[in-house]
Amino acid sequence: MRRHPNLGPPLLVAENLVKSFGPTPALDGASLQVYAGEVLALMGPSGSGKSTLLHCLAGIVTPDSGTVSYDGRDMAAMSDAQRSALRRTEFGFVFQFGQLVPELTCLENVVLPLRLAGVRRREAARRAAGLLERLEVADVADKRPGQASGGQGQRVAVARALVTRPRVIFADEPTGALDSLNGERVMHLFIAAARETGAAVVLVTHEARIAAYSDREAVIRDGRVREQEYAR
Ligand SMILES: Nc1ncnc2c1ncn2[C@@H]1O[C@H](COP(=O)(O)OP(=O)(O)OP(=O)(O)O)[C@@H](O)[C@H]1O
């Protein structure tokens, strides 16, 4: 199942990123390339800069220096409107907390990004329901996130991120709230997205067991990418 190193041009390129929060350095010369169709795990000790690197790659955080380019375009040269359009149309996000709209049902949460993208109501509902089924959370489709368990809500959030078939999926500890079986299900869905739609999946994880599903692991230490390894 392992994918060989991609020889095409990288989809995302981060070069020499430096970022501090006040006196605290978060990134100190981080460089990384991300290829279409791969699942890349960012590993490393707590506070090493993994989330900050993910946020810079996604255009959520602007680095103090260094560049991020997406599909050959410098993100810093884009307007805020262009960057948010990019996040809405080409990127999908899974974060650990607070991502579902509490007033909507779980199904409506997954339907929403499709409706925003102009997909008709019935088709959107069909696709959303299909994904909830694949993640085995169809039984909470008509419940609000507050009535679902943490792990169920997390899988609904994964469905919401994948449903528009984004070109890049950014996930910060996406399996943190899940038991090992459900963590595995989520990773299989990420792998399927990478293989079936050519999406790049960039995920931050502490868990070696989860990183073992990736194609490549990059180890971040003290704000820099220190090692990269293709899984065997
Ligand atoms: N918004 C922020 N404001 C202030 N400091 C921040 C902010 N975000 C990150 N930091 C600091 O930057 C450093 C890197 O944080 P980051 O969250 O990127 O690391 P991480 O490797 O993802 O950590 P963890 O594994 O614990 O989530 C840490 O010292 C952190 O406290």
PDBQT file of the ligand as one rigid body, heavy atoms in Angstrom, charges set to zero:
ROOT
HETATM    1  N1  LIG A 301      -0.903  31.645  19.257  1.00  0.00    +0.000 N 
HETATM    2  C1  LIG A 301       0.196  31.505  20.001  1.00  0.00    +0.000 A 
HETATM    3  N2  LIG A 301       0.536  32.435  20.913  1.00  0.00    +0.000 NA
HETATM    4  C2  LIG A 301       1.643  32.309  21.663  1.00  0.00    +0.000 A 
HETATM    5  N3  LIG A 301       2.504  31.271  21.578  1.00  0.00    +0.000 NA
HETATM    6  C3  LIG A 301       2.221  30.308  20.683  1.00  0.00    +0.000 A 
HETATM    7  C4  LIG A 301       1.056  30.363  19.853  1.00  0.00    +0.000 A 
HETATM    8  N4  LIG A 301       1.038  29.261  19.075  1.00  0.00    +0.000 NA
HETATM    9  C5  LIG A 301       2.135  28.551  19.401  1.00  0.00    +0.000 A 
HETATM   10  N5  LIG A 301       2.859  29.178  20.367  1.00  0.00    +0.000 N 
HETATM   11  C6  LIG A 301       4.140  28.702  20.936  1.00  0.00    +0.000 C 
HETATM   12  O1  LIG A 301       4.989  28.341  19.864  1.00  0.00    +0.000 OA
HETATM   13  C7  LIG A 301       5.702  27.129  20.151  1.00  0.00    +0.000 C 
HETATM   14  C8  LIG A 301       5.355  26.074  19.102  1.00  0.00    +0.000 C 
HETATM   15  O2  LIG A 301       3.968  25.726  19.268  1.00  0.00    +0.000 OA
HETATM   16  P1  LIG A 301       3.197  24.685  18.344  1.00  0.00    +0.000 P 
HETATM   17  O3  LIG A 301       1.797  24.651  18.828  1.00  0.00    +0.000 OA
HETATM   18  O4  LIG A 301       3.452  25.003  16.932  1.00  0.00    +0.000 OA
HETATM   19  O5  LIG A 301       3.956  23.321  18.722  1.00  0.00    +0.000 OA
HETATM   20  P2  LIG A 301       3.453  21.826  18.567  1.00  0.00    +0.000 P 
HETATM   21  O6  LIG A 301       4.660  21.050  18.175  1.00  0.00    +0.000 OA
HETATM   22  O7  LIG A 301       2.274  21.770  17.685  1.00  0.00    +0.000 OA
HETATM   23  O8  LIG A 301       3.057  21.472  20.067  1.00  0.00    +0.000 OA
HETATM   24  P3  LIG A 301       2.001  20.406  20.636  1.00  0.00    +0.000 P 
HETATM   25  O9  LIG A 301       2.477  19.072  20.172  1.00  0.00    +0.000 OA
HETATM   26  O10 LIG A 301       2.139  20.558  22.123  1.00  0.00    +0.000 OA
HETATM   27  O11 LIG A 301       0.662  20.798  20.106  1.00  0.00    +0.000 OA
HETATM   28  C9  LIG A 301       5.305  26.757  21.570  1.00  0.00    +0.000 C 
HETATM   29  O12 LIG A 301       6.274  27.272  22.438  1.00  0.00    +0.000 OA
HETATM   30  C10 LIG A 301       3.978  27.440  21.750  1.00  0.00    +0.000 C 
HETATM   31  O13 LIG A 301       3.752  27.725  23.112  1.00  0.00    +0.000 OA
ENDROOT
TORSDOF 0
